[in-house]
């Protein structure tokens, strides 16, 4: 089974920026959806952003205008550029991928911690 490895998390001050990246352990179908979820302490995991194989994107209302998702199919990589970070963005961020024709076959990364604090 394909594995996902995230990188780029860390501690940043409010208003700062971070870029998360996620690479797959093997080539995946370029039509697979790739995305990011996050889970804050005591809260349910929530969708942050997704990008389809046709580069169509969608975002949670809470991150629109601040976060940008992108992908590089030739590198089997997805990125999440996060600007204007707020304390409420603090969470473990998980990379995901799944075939759009079988979303139940979703694969999760191990997660990377993002902490926004002064």
PyMOL commands that set and color helices and strands:
alter all, ss='L'
color gray80, all
select helices_A, chain A and resi 73-75+87-89
alter helices_A, ss='H'
color red, helices_A
select strands_A, chain A and resi 4-7+10-12+18-24+33-39+46-51+57-59+67-72+77-82+91-99+102-108+112-116
alter strands_A, ss='S'
color yellow, strands_A
deselect
rebuild
show_as cartoon
